[in-house]
Structures are given as structure tokens and as C-alpha cells.
Amino acid sequence: MFIKKYFIPNFLSLSSILCGFIAIILASYNEIRFAGILIILGGIFDGLDGKVARALKAANNMGKEMDSLADLTTFGIATGFLLYQGSLYKFGPPLGILIAASIPICAAIRLARFNTKTKPTKMYFEGMPTTWAGISIAILQAFYIRFFPPSFFLTFVIITSFLMISKFRYYKANKAFFKRLSSLIVIITFLFTIFVINLQVAILIPIFWYTVSGIFFSIRIFPKKDNIETLKLKF
């Protein structure tokens, strides 16, 4: 049976949605770790759908919209519910619910803004990517929920929600980004922490670094023109 090539990236987007849906069900049974792992798995599918679409030359408007719906479902709604079930329920309604709801609300705002842009930039995201916000929160909830008090998650969610709808520039994971001095420092620190302390602590380094990197790069970048290709870092 012949399968149209655009079905493959769409299937990956649907797989991400499925992961988000199952994560909600698992979180409702207080299976916080497994729910977080499902969101992380959804992030893998989300990272693959665009690459596969470009490789097959099957990118289209339907795939773009489906990718946004997957992001909202898995990294917005499912992540917000996971947060409430895992940590923010301790603040009770309405505070815990409202703070948890800031994730899907800000994700929806960010995705709608991104989809209405006529000329998306190639080197950076405007505002923290929704996928990164969801995966970061999922990792913290799944593996670090006993390491941090509920007040930490409350603060982290407020900051993350703001950064998603902010104008701060988050560089995409390309060769130019990883060649930058700041990224080299993060990699060295990450490897040092693995060997000297442990892997669990080391994983926190890229999570917290990329979360605040948009603020850092936005302050250090001085555009000469509107074209992103003319942007330079001042070190």
C-alpha cells in the first residue's frame, strides 16, 4: 500500500500528541515520573517531525499547524497538568491552578504569534521555545521533584511562562550556536560535573543555562540591520 510521504512527519506529530494525552492520564493517577517521561518522549517526536518533513520535502501548512497543536497539547496542556498534580496542588486552588494554567496559556500565545509571522528567523526563536519549556519542566518533575520545594517549581513556572511570551532571543541548536564561547563553557562545566559530582546534577546545568540564555544573548547582541545574518555577539 502506497503511503504519501507527508503522512510520516504528520504521524510523528500525532505521536507527540498521543504522548501528551497519555501523560495527562498518568499524571491523574499520580504517576508523575512516567508522565514526565512521556512528555520527554513527545519532545523527541516533536524534534523529528520537522527534520523528517524537510528530508522528505514534505513540509506543508497542514504539518505546520499540526506541529503547533502537538506543542500546545504536550508541552502546554499536559505539562501544566503534570505541574499541578506533581507540585502546585500544594498551593491549592485558585493559586496552584492559575500558576499551572500559565504554561498552556503562554504556550498558546507564543505558538499563535509564531504562526502569524510572515518571515520566521532562521538563527533564533523569539521567546523561549514551547518544547524546551515543556521538556525542562517534565525533567524537573520526573527526576527532581524531591530535590526542590514546591516554591521552587512555582517560581520556575512563573519565569518560564514569562520567557515563552517574551521578546528574548533563544538561539537554535545549530553549529554556530555550539561554537560560541558561552556554550563551550557550559559543555566543559557539564562534563566536569559528571566526573566530579554526578550526572543528575550535571543535567541541571543545560536546563538552567538555556532557560536564561535568551536574556543573556538579547543583552549581548547588537543588530546592525533587521536581517538576522548581520547579528554579532560581543564578547
CYANA upper distance limits for C-alpha pairs under 8 A (distance plus 0.5 A):
  3 ILE  CA      7 PHE  CA      7.53
  4 LYS  CA      8 ILE  CA      8.32
  5 LYS  CA      9 PRO  CA      8.49
  5 LYS  CA     56 LEU  CA      7.30
  5 LYS  CA     58 ALA  CA      6.84
  6 TYR  CA     10 ASN  CA      7.00
  6 TYR  CA     53 ALA  CA      7.38
  6 TYR  CA     56 LEU  CA      8.28
  6 TYR  CA     58 ALA  CA      5.37
  6 TYR  CA     59 ALA  CA      7.60
  6 TYR  CA     63 GLY  CA      8.42
  7 PHE  CA     11 PHE  CA      6.37
  8 ILE  CA     12 LEU  CA      7.00
  8 ILE  CA     49 ASP  CA      8.40
  8 ILE  CA     52 VAL  CA      8.14
  8 ILE  CA     53 ALA  CA      8.26
  9 PRO  CA     13 SER  CA      6.93
  9 PRO  CA     48 LEU  CA      8.14
  9 PRO  CA     49 ASP  CA      4.99
  9 PRO  CA     50 GLY  CA      7.34
  9 PRO  CA     52 VAL  CA      6.35
  9 PRO  CA     53 ALA  CA      5.92
  9 PRO  CA     58 ALA  CA      8.41
  9 PRO  CA     63 GLY  CA      7.84
 10 ASN  CA     14 LEU  CA      6.69
 10 ASN  CA     49 ASP  CA      7.45
 10 ASN  CA     63 GLY  CA      6.47
 10 ASN  CA     66 MET  CA      7.59
 10 ASN  CA     67 ASP  CA      8.40
 11 PHE  CA     15 SER  CA      6.57
 12 LEU  CA     16 SER  CA      6.87
 12 LEU  CA     45 PHE  CA      5.92
 12 LEU  CA     46 ASP  CA      7.43
 12 LEU  CA     48 LEU  CA      7.62
 12 LEU  CA     49 ASP  CA      5.91
 13 SER  CA     17 ILE  CA      6.98
 13 SER  CA     45 PHE  CA      7.04
 13 SER  CA     46 ASP  CA      6.59
 13 SER  CA     49 ASP  CA      6.62
 13 SER  CA     66 MET  CA      7.03
 13 SER  CA     67 ASP  CA      6.16
 13 SER  CA     70 ALA  CA      6.47
 14 LEU  CA     18 LEU  CA      6.68
 14 LEU  CA     66 MET  CA      8.31
 14 LEU  CA     70 ALA  CA      7.41
 15 SER  CA     19 CYS  CA      6.73
 15 SER  CA     42 GLY  CA      7.51
 15 SER  CA     45 PHE  CA      7.15
 16 SER  CA     20 GLY  CA      6.86
 16 SER  CA     39 ILE  CA      8.48
 16 SER  CA     41 LEU  CA      7.99
 16 SER  CA     42 GLY  CA      4.67
 16 SER  CA     43 GLY  CA      7.47
 16 SER  CA     45 PHE  CA      6.06
 16 SER  CA     46 ASP  CA      6.66
 16 SER  CA     70 ALA  CA      6.51
 16 SER  CA     71 ASP  CA      8.47
 16 SER  CA     74 THR  CA      7.18
 17 ILE  CA     21 PHE  CA      6.72
 17 ILE  CA     42 GLY  CA      7.69
 17 ILE  CA     69 LEU  CA      8.41
 17 ILE  CA     70 ALA  CA      5.45
 17 ILE  CA     71 ASP  CA      8.32
 17 ILE  CA     73 THR  CA      6.57
 17 ILE  CA     74 THR  CA      6.34
 18 LEU  CA     22 ILE  CA      6.65
 18 LEU  CA     42 GLY  CA      8.48
 19 CYS  CA     23 ALA  CA      6.50
 19 CYS  CA     38 LEU  CA      5.80
 19 CYS  CA     39 ILE  CA      6.63
 19 CYS  CA     41 LEU  CA      7.47
 19 CYS  CA     42 GLY  CA      5.87
 19 CYS  CA     74 THR  CA      7.45
 20 GLY  CA     24 ILE  CA      6.85
 20 GLY  CA     38 LEU  CA      7.29
 20 GLY  CA     39 ILE  CA      6.35
 20 GLY  CA     42 GLY  CA      7.24
 20 GLY  CA     73 THR  CA      6.61
 20 GLY  CA     74 THR  CA      4.56
 20 GLY  CA     75 PHE  CA      7.98
 20 GLY  CA     78 ALA  CA      5.92
 21 PHE  CA     25 ILE  CA      7.10
 21 PHE  CA     73 THR  CA      8.07
 21 PHE  CA     74 THR  CA      7.72
 21 PHE  CA     78 ALA  CA      7.40
 22 ILE  CA     26 LEU  CA      6.65
 22 ILE  CA     35 ALA  CA      7.86
 22 ILE  CA     38 LEU  CA      7.80
 23 ALA  CA     27 ALA  CA      6.48
 23 ALA  CA     34 PHE  CA      7.89
 23 ALA  CA     35 ALA  CA      4.68
 23 ALA  CA     36 GLY  CA      7.43
 23 ALA  CA     38 LEU  CA      6.14
 23 ALA  CA     39 ILE  CA      6.99
 23 ALA  CA     78 ALA  CA      6.91
 23 ALA  CA     82 LEU  CA      8.19
 24 ILE  CA     28 SER  CA      6.68
 24 ILE  CA     35 ALA  CA      7.43
 24 ILE  CA     78 ALA  CA      5.89
 24 ILE  CA     81 PHE  CA      7.14
 24 ILE  CA     82 LEU  CA      7.35
 25 ILE  CA     29 TYR  CA      7.23
 26 LEU  CA     30 ASN  CA      6.96
 26 LEU  CA     31 GLU  CA      5.63
 26 LEU  CA     32 ILE  CA      7.49
 26 LEU  CA     34 PHE  CA      7.44
 26 LEU  CA     35 ALA  CA      5.90
 27 ALA  CA     31 GLU  CA      5.64
 27 ALA  CA     32 ILE  CA      5.79
 27 ALA  CA     35 ALA  CA      6.11
 27 ALA  CA     81 PHE  CA      7.86
 27 ALA  CA     82 LEU  CA      6.17
 27 ALA  CA     85 GLN  CA      6.83
 27 ALA  CA     86 GLY  CA      8.21
 28 SER  CA     85 GLN  CA      7.49
 30 ASN  CA     85 GLN  CA      7.20
 30 ASN  CA     86 GLY  CA      7.76
 31 GLU  CA     35 ALA  CA      6.59
 32 ILE  CA     36 GLY  CA      6.59
 32 ILE  CA     82 LEU  CA      7.36
 32 ILE  CA     85 GLN  CA      8.12
 32 ILE  CA     86 GLY  CA      6.65
 32 ILE  CA    141 GLN  CA      7.48
 32 ILE  CA    142 ALA  CA      6.48
 33 ARG  CA     37 ILE  CA      6.74
 33 ARG  CA    141 GLN  CA      7.46
 33 ARG  CA    142 ALA  CA      4.49
 33 ARG  CA    143 PHE  CA      7.28
 34 PHE  CA     38 LEU  CA      6.74
 34 PHE  CA    142 ALA  CA      7.66
 35 ALA  CA     39 ILE  CA      6.98
 35 ALA  CA     82 LEU  CA      7.68
 35 ALA  CA    138 ALA  CA      8.44
 35 ALA  CA    142 ALA  CA      8.03
 36 GLY  CA     40 ILE  CA      6.82
 36 GLY  CA     82 LEU  CA      7.91
 36 GLY  CA    138 ALA  CA      4.99
 36 GLY  CA    139 ILE  CA      6.84
 36 GLY  CA    141 GLN  CA      7.05
 36 GLY  CA    142 ALA  CA      5.51
 37 ILE  CA     41 LEU  CA      6.63
 37 ILE  CA    138 ALA  CA      7.60
 37 ILE  CA    139 ILE  CA      8.03
 37 ILE  CA    142 ALA  CA      7.36
 38 LEU  CA     42 GLY  CA      6.61
 39 ILE  CA     43 GLY  CA      6.82
 39 ILE  CA     74 THR  CA      6.78
 39 ILE  CA     75 PHE  CA      7.59
 39 ILE  CA     78 ALA  CA      8.18
 39 ILE  CA     79 THR  CA      7.90
 39 ILE  CA    134 GLY  CA      7.88
 39 ILE  CA    135 ILE  CA      7.06
 39 ILE  CA    138 ALA  CA      6.88
 40 ILE  CA     44 ILE  CA      7.14
 40 ILE  CA    135 ILE  CA      5.96
 40 ILE  CA    138 ALA  CA      7.15
 40 ILE  CA    139 ILE  CA      7.87
 41 LEU  CA     45 PHE  CA      7.07
 42 GLY  CA     46 ASP  CA      6.59
 42 GLY  CA     74 THR  CA      7.32
 43 GLY  CA     47 GLY  CA      6.61
 43 GLY  CA    131 THR  CA      6.93
 43 GLY  CA    135 ILE  CA      7.13
 44 ILE  CA     48 LEU  CA      6.84
 45 PHE  CA     49 ASP  CA      6.75
 46 ASP  CA     50 GLY  CA      7.91
 46 ASP  CA     67 ASP  CA      7.79
 46 ASP  CA     70 ALA  CA      8.25
 46 ASP  CA     71 ASP  CA      8.15
 46 ASP  CA    131 THR  CA      8.37
 47 GLY  CA     51 LYS  CA      7.62
 48 LEU  CA     52 VAL  CA      6.45
 49 ASP  CA     53 ALA  CA      6.56
 49 ASP  CA     67 ASP  CA      8.36
 50 GLY  CA     54 ARG  CA      6.72
 50 GLY  CA     59 ALA  CA      8.17
 51 LYS  CA     55 ALA  CA      6.57
 52 VAL  CA     56 LEU  CA      6.55
 53 ALA  CA     57 LYS  CA      6.23
 53 ALA  CA     58 ALA  CA      5.30
 53 ALA  CA     59 ALA  CA      5.50
 54 ARG  CA     58 ALA  CA      6.77
 54 ARG  CA     59 ALA  CA      6.52
 59 ALA  CA     63 GLY  CA      6.86
 59 ALA  CA     64 LYS  CA      8.10
 60 ASN  CA     64 LYS  CA      6.96
 61 ASN  CA     65 GLU  CA      6.75
 62 MET  CA     66 MET  CA      6.56
 63 GLY  CA     67 ASP  CA      6.52
 64 LYS  CA     68 SER  CA      6.93
 65 GLU  CA     69 LEU  CA      6.77
 65 GLU  CA    115 ASN  CA      8.50
 66 MET  CA     70 ALA  CA      6.63
 67 ASP  CA     71 ASP  CA      6.71
 68 SER  CA     72 LEU  CA      6.71
 68 SER  CA    111 LEU  CA      6.85
 69 LEU  CA     73 THR  CA      6.60
 70 ALA  CA     74 THR  CA      6.43
 70 ALA  CA     75 PHE  CA      8.37
 71 ASP  CA     75 PHE  CA      5.79
 71 ASP  CA     76 GLY  CA      7.16
 71 ASP  CA    130 THR  CA      7.19
 71 ASP  CA    131 THR  CA      6.92
 72 LEU  CA     76 GLY  CA      5.10
 72 LEU  CA     77 ILE  CA      6.79
 72 LEU  CA    104 PRO  CA      7.07
 72 LEU  CA    107 ALA  CA      6.71
 72 LEU  CA    108 ALA  CA      6.76
 72 LEU  CA    111 LEU  CA      8.24
 72 LEU  CA    130 THR  CA      8.38
 73 THR  CA     77 ILE  CA      5.59
 73 THR  CA     78 ALA  CA      6.58
 74 THR  CA     78 ALA  CA      5.53
 74 THR  CA     79 THR  CA      6.99
 74 THR  CA    134 GLY  CA      8.04
 75 PHE  CA     79 THR  CA      5.72
 75 PHE  CA     80 GLY  CA      8.35
 75 PHE  CA    104 PRO  CA      8.07
 75 PHE  CA    107 ALA  CA      8.29
 75 PHE  CA    130 THR  CA      6.82
 75 PHE  CA    131 THR  CA      6.29
 75 PHE  CA    133 ALA  CA      7.65
 75 PHE  CA    134 GLY  CA      4.75
 75 PHE  CA    135 ILE  CA      7.60
 76 GLY  CA     80 GLY  CA      6.48
 76 GLY  CA    103 ILE  CA      6.02
 76 GLY  CA    104 PRO  CA      4.36
 76 GLY  CA    105 ILE  CA      7.98
 76 GLY  CA    107 ALA  CA      6.15
 76 GLY  CA    108 ALA  CA      8.06
 76 GLY  CA    130 THR  CA      7.89
 76 GLY  CA    134 GLY  CA      7.20
 77 ILE  CA     81 PHE  CA      6.72
 77 ILE  CA    101 ALA  CA      8.38
 77 ILE  CA    103 ILE  CA      7.84
 77 ILE  CA    104 PRO  CA      5.48
 78 ALA  CA     82 LEU  CA      6.57
 79 THR  CA     83 LEU  CA      6.63
 79 THR  CA    103 ILE  CA      7.86
 79 THR  CA    104 PRO  CA      8.31
 79 THR  CA    134 GLY  CA      6.28
 79 THR  CA    137 ILE  CA      7.64
 79 THR  CA    138 ALA  CA      7.23
 80 GLY  CA     84 TYR  CA      6.89
 80 GLY  CA    100 ALA  CA      5.38
 80 GLY  CA    101 ALA  CA      6.37
 80 GLY  CA    102 SER  CA      8.10
 80 GLY  CA    103 ILE  CA      6.05
 80 GLY  CA    104 PRO  CA      6.77
 81 PHE  CA     85 GLN  CA      6.67
 81 PHE  CA    100 ALA  CA      7.33
 81 PHE  CA    101 ALA  CA      8.43
 82 LEU  CA     86 GLY  CA      6.34
 82 LEU  CA    138 ALA  CA      8.23
 82 LEU  CA    141 GLN  CA      8.30
 83 LEU  CA     87 SER  CA      6.24
 83 LEU  CA     88 LEU  CA      6.56
 83 LEU  CA    100 ALA  CA      6.65
 83 LEU  CA    137 ILE  CA      8.16
 83 LEU  CA    141 GLN  CA      7.64
 84 TYR  CA     88 LEU  CA      4.90
 84 TYR  CA     89 TYR  CA      5.55
 84 TYR  CA     96 GLY  CA      7.06
 84 TYR  CA     97 ILE  CA      7.13
 84 TYR  CA    100 ALA  CA      6.21
 85 GLN  CA     89 TYR  CA      6.37
 86 GLY  CA    141 GLN  CA      7.20
 86 GLY  CA    145 ILE  CA      8.16
 87 SER  CA    141 GLN  CA      8.44
 87 SER  CA    145 ILE  CA      8.16
 87 SER  CA    150 PRO  CA      5.97
 87 SER  CA    153 PHE  CA      7.56
 88 LEU  CA     92 GLY  CA      7.70
 88 LEU  CA     96 GLY  CA      5.34
 88 LEU  CA     97 ILE  CA      7.87
 88 LEU  CA     99 ILE  CA      8.29
 88 LEU  CA    100 ALA  CA      7.49
 88 LEU  CA    150 PRO  CA      6.97
 88 LEU  CA    153 PHE  CA      7.99
 88 LEU  CA    154 LEU  CA      7.29
 89 TYR  CA     93 PRO  CA      7.99
 89 TYR  CA     96 GLY  CA      6.06
 89 TYR  CA     97 ILE  CA      7.87
 90 LYS  CA     96 GLY  CA      7.70
 90 LYS  CA    150 PRO  CA      7.82
 91 PHE  CA     95 LEU  CA      6.73
 91 PHE  CA     96 GLY  CA      5.50
 92 GLY  CA     96 GLY  CA      5.73
 92 GLY  CA     97 ILE  CA      7.76
 93 PRO  CA     97 ILE  CA      6.08
 93 PRO  CA     98 LEU  CA      8.24
 94 PRO  CA     98 LEU  CA      6.50
 95 LEU  CA     99 ILE  CA      6.64
 96 GLY  CA    100 ALA  CA      6.62
 97 ILE  CA    101 ALA  CA      6.48
 98 LEU  CA    102 SER  CA      6.88
 99 ILE  CA    103 ILE  CA      8.14
 99 ILE  CA    154 LEU  CA      7.63
 99 ILE  CA    157 VAL  CA      7.70
 99 ILE  CA    158 ILE  CA      7.46
100 ALA  CA    157 VAL  CA      7.95
101 ALA  CA    105 ILE  CA      6.70
102 SER  CA    106 CYS  CA      6.29
102 SER  CA    157 VAL  CA      8.32
102 SER  CA    158 ILE  CA      8.01
102 SER  CA    161 SER  CA      6.64
103 ILE  CA    107 ALA  CA      6.45
103 ILE  CA    157 VAL  CA      7.74
103 ILE  CA    160 THR  CA      8.43
103 ILE  CA    161 SER  CA      6.10
104 PRO  CA    108 ALA  CA      6.53
105 ILE  CA    109 ILE  CA      6.90
106 CYS  CA    110 ARG  CA      6.57
106 CYS  CA    161 SER  CA      6.29
106 CYS  CA    162 PHE  CA      8.04
106 CYS  CA    164 MET  CA      6.96
106 CYS  CA    165 ILE  CA      6.65
107 ALA  CA    111 LEU  CA      6.55
107 ALA  CA    130 THR  CA      6.38
107 ALA  CA    161 SER  CA      8.21
107 ALA  CA    164 MET  CA      7.29
107 ALA  CA    165 ILE  CA      8.19
108 ALA  CA    112 ALA  CA      6.53
109 ILE  CA    113 ARG  CA      6.64
109 ILE  CA    165 ILE  CA      7.31
110 ARG  CA    114 PHE  CA      6.63
110 ARG  CA    127 GLY  CA      8.05
110 ARG  CA    130 THR  CA      8.13
110 ARG  CA    164 MET  CA      6.86
110 ARG  CA    165 ILE  CA      5.91
111 LEU  CA    115 ASN  CA      6.64
111 LEU  CA    130 THR  CA      8.28
112 ALA  CA    116 THR  CA      6.86
113 ARG  CA    117 LYS  CA      7.07
114 PHE  CA    120 PRO  CA      8.03
121 THR  CA    125 PHE  CA      7.54
121 THR  CA    228 ILE  CA      7.46
122 LYS  CA    172 LYS  CA      8.47
122 LYS  CA    228 ILE  CA      8.27
123 MET  CA    171 TYR  CA      6.41
123 MET  CA    172 LYS  CA      6.20
123 MET  CA    174 ASN  CA      8.46
123 MET  CA    228 ILE  CA      7.64
124 TYR  CA    169 ARG  CA      6.41
124 TYR  CA    170 TYR  CA      5.70
124 TYR  CA    171 TYR  CA      4.54
124 TYR  CA    172 LYS  CA      5.60
125 PHE  CA    129 PRO  CA      7.16
125 PHE  CA    169 ARG  CA      6.13
125 PHE  CA    170 TYR  CA      5.47
125 PHE  CA    171 TYR  CA      6.65
125 PHE  CA    172 LYS  CA      7.22
126 GLU  CA    166 SER  CA      7.76
126 GLU  CA    167 LYS  CA      5.88
126 GLU  CA    168 PHE  CA      6.35
126 GLU  CA    169 ARG  CA      5.43
126 GLU  CA    170 TYR  CA      6.93
127 GLY  CA    163 LEU  CA      6.24
127 GLY  CA    164 MET  CA      5.23
127 GLY  CA    165 ILE  CA      6.03
127 GLY  CA    166 SER  CA      5.41
127 GLY  CA    167 LYS  CA      5.70
127 GLY  CA    168 PHE  CA      5.61
127 GLY  CA    169 ARG  CA      6.39
127 GLY  CA    170 TYR  CA      6.99
127 GLY  CA    214 GLY  CA      7.98
128 MET  CA    132 TRP  CA      7.64
128 MET  CA    133 ALA  CA      7.49
128 MET  CA    160 THR  CA      8.24
128 MET  CA    163 LEU  CA      6.00
128 MET  CA    164 MET  CA      4.87
128 MET  CA    165 ILE  CA      7.88
128 MET  CA    166 SER  CA      8.07
128 MET  CA    168 PHE  CA      7.93
128 MET  CA    169 ARG  CA      8.06
128 MET  CA    170 TYR  CA      6.63
128 MET  CA    211 THR  CA      7.84
128 MET  CA    214 GLY  CA      7.70
129 PRO  CA    133 ALA  CA      6.95
129 PRO  CA    164 MET  CA      6.92
129 PRO  CA    170 TYR  CA      8.23
130 THR  CA    134 GLY  CA      6.73
130 THR  CA    164 MET  CA      7.14
131 THR  CA    135 ILE  CA      6.60
132 TRP  CA    136 SER  CA      6.40
133 ALA  CA    137 ILE  CA      6.74
133 ALA  CA    160 THR  CA      7.03
133 ALA  CA    164 MET  CA      8.19
134 GLY  CA    138 ALA  CA      6.54
135 ILE  CA    139 ILE  CA      6.57
136 SER  CA    140 LEU  CA      6.77
136 SER  CA    207 ILE  CA      6.68
137 ILE  CA    141 GLN  CA      6.53
137 ILE  CA    157 VAL  CA      8.49
138 ALA  CA    142 ALA  CA      6.36
139 ILE  CA    143 PHE  CA      6.38
139 ILE  CA    144 TYR  CA      7.78
140 LEU  CA    144 TYR  CA      5.30
140 LEU  CA    145 ILE  CA      6.69
141 GLN  CA    145 ILE  CA      5.43
144 TYR  CA    148 PHE  CA      7.17
145 ILE  CA    149 PRO  CA      8.20
148 PHE  CA    152 PHE  CA      6.61
148 PHE  CA    153 PHE  CA      8.01
149 PRO  CA    153 PHE  CA      7.65
150 PRO  CA    154 LEU  CA      6.75
151 SER  CA    155 THR  CA      6.69
152 PHE  CA    156 PHE  CA      6.51
153 PHE  CA    157 VAL  CA      6.45
154 LEU  CA    158 ILE  CA      6.90
155 THR  CA    159 ILE  CA      6.78
156 PHE  CA    160 THR  CA      6.47
157 VAL  CA    161 SER  CA      6.42
158 ILE  CA    162 PHE  CA      6.79
159 ILE  CA    163 LEU  CA      6.68
160 THR  CA    164 MET  CA      6.73
160 THR  CA    211 THR  CA      7.98
161 SER  CA    165 ILE  CA      7.40
162 PHE  CA    166 SER  CA      6.55
163 LEU  CA    167 LYS  CA      8.35
163 LEU  CA    168 PHE  CA      7.67
168 PHE  CA    214 GLY  CA      5.62
168 PHE  CA    215 ILE  CA      6.25
168 PHE  CA    217 PHE  CA      8.44
168 PHE  CA    218 SER  CA      6.17
169 ARG  CA    214 GLY  CA      5.37
169 ARG  CA    215 ILE  CA      7.76
169 ARG  CA    217 PHE  CA      7.18
169 ARG  CA    218 SER  CA      6.14
170 TYR  CA    210 TYR  CA      8.40
170 TYR  CA    213 SER  CA      7.23
170 TYR  CA    214 GLY  CA      5.07
170 TYR  CA    217 PHE  CA      7.96
171 TYR  CA    177 PHE  CA      7.05
171 TYR  CA    214 GLY  CA      7.98
172 LYS  CA    177 PHE  CA      7.43
173 ALA  CA    177 PHE  CA      6.58
173 ALA  CA    178 PHE  CA      7.66
174 ASN  CA    178 PHE  CA      7.10
175 LYS  CA    179 LYS  CA      6.67
176 ALA  CA    180 ARG  CA      7.23
177 PHE  CA    183 SER  CA      7.71
178 PHE  CA    183 SER  CA      6.08
178 PHE  CA    184 LEU  CA      7.45
179 LYS  CA    183 SER  CA      7.43
179 LYS  CA    184 LEU  CA      7.49
180 ARG  CA    184 LEU  CA      7.02
181 LEU  CA    185 ILE  CA      6.88
182 SER  CA    186 VAL  CA      6.93
183 SER  CA    187 ILE  CA      6.74
184 LEU  CA    188 ILE  CA      6.68
185 ILE  CA    189 THR  CA      6.59
186 VAL  CA    190 PHE  CA      6.47
186 VAL  CA    205 ILE  CA      7.79
186 VAL  CA    206 PRO  CA      7.54
186 VAL  CA    209 TRP  CA      8.15
187 ILE  CA    191 LEU  CA      6.70
188 ILE  CA    192 PHE  CA      6.52
189 THR  CA    193 THR  CA      6.55
189 THR  CA    205 ILE  CA      8.38
190 PHE  CA    194 ILE  CA      6.84
190 PHE  CA    202 ALA  CA      5.81
190 PHE  CA    203 ILE  CA      7.95
190 PHE  CA    205 ILE  CA      6.88
190 PHE  CA    206 PRO  CA      8.09
191 LEU  CA    195 PHE  CA      7.00
191 LEU  CA    202 ALA  CA      8.00
192 PHE  CA    196 VAL  CA      6.44
192 PHE  CA    197 ILE  CA      8.44
193 THR  CA    197 ILE  CA      5.60
193 THR  CA    198 ASN  CA      6.67
193 THR  CA    199 LEU  CA      7.61
193 THR  CA    201 VAL  CA      7.63
193 THR  CA    202 ALA  CA      5.80
194 ILE  CA    198 ASN  CA      5.14
194 ILE  CA    199 LEU  CA      5.19
194 ILE  CA    201 VAL  CA      8.13
194 ILE  CA    202 ALA  CA      6.10
195 PHE  CA    199 LEU  CA      8.36
197 ILE  CA    201 VAL  CA      7.66
197 ILE  CA    202 ALA  CA      8.32
198 ASN  CA    202 ALA  CA      6.90
199 LEU  CA    203 ILE  CA      6.70
200 GLN  CA    204 LEU  CA      7.70
201 VAL  CA    205 ILE  CA      7.89
202 ALA  CA    206 PRO  CA      8.39
203 ILE  CA    207 ILE  CA      7.33
204 LEU  CA    208 PHE  CA      6.61
205 ILE  CA    209 TRP  CA      6.38
206 PRO  CA    210 TYR  CA      6.37
207 ILE  CA    211 THR  CA      6.77
208 PHE  CA    212 VAL  CA      6.97
209 TRP  CA    213 SER  CA      6.28
210 TYR  CA    214 GLY  CA      7.64
212 VAL  CA    216 PHE  CA      7.12
213 SER  CA    217 PHE  CA      6.48
214 GLY  CA    218 SER  CA      6.42
215 ILE  CA    219 ILE  CA      6.79
216 PHE  CA    220 ARG  CA      6.76
217 PHE  CA    221 ILE  CA      6.26
217 PHE  CA    233 LEU  CA      8.22
220 ARG  CA    233 LEU  CA      6.60
220 ARG  CA    234 LYS  CA      6.40
220 ARG  CA    235 PHE  CA      8.33
221 ILE  CA    231 LEU  CA      7.24
221 ILE  CA    232 LYS  CA      6.55
221 ILE  CA    233 LEU  CA      5.62
221 ILE  CA    234 LYS  CA      7.07
222 PHE  CA    231 LEU  CA      6.96
222 PHE  CA    232 LYS  CA      6.96
222 PHE  CA    233 LEU  CA      7.61
222 PHE  CA    234 LYS  CA      8.20
223 PRO  CA    228 ILE  CA      8.04
223 PRO  CA    230 THR  CA      7.03
223 PRO  CA    231 LEU  CA      5.29
223 PRO  CA    232 LYS  CA      7.39
224 LYS  CA    230 THR  CA      6.80
224 LYS  CA    231 LEU  CA      7.17
225 LYS  CA    230 THR  CA      6.87
225 LYS  CA    231 LEU  CA      8.19
226 ASP  CA    230 THR  CA      8.41
227 ASN  CA    231 LEU  CA      8.06
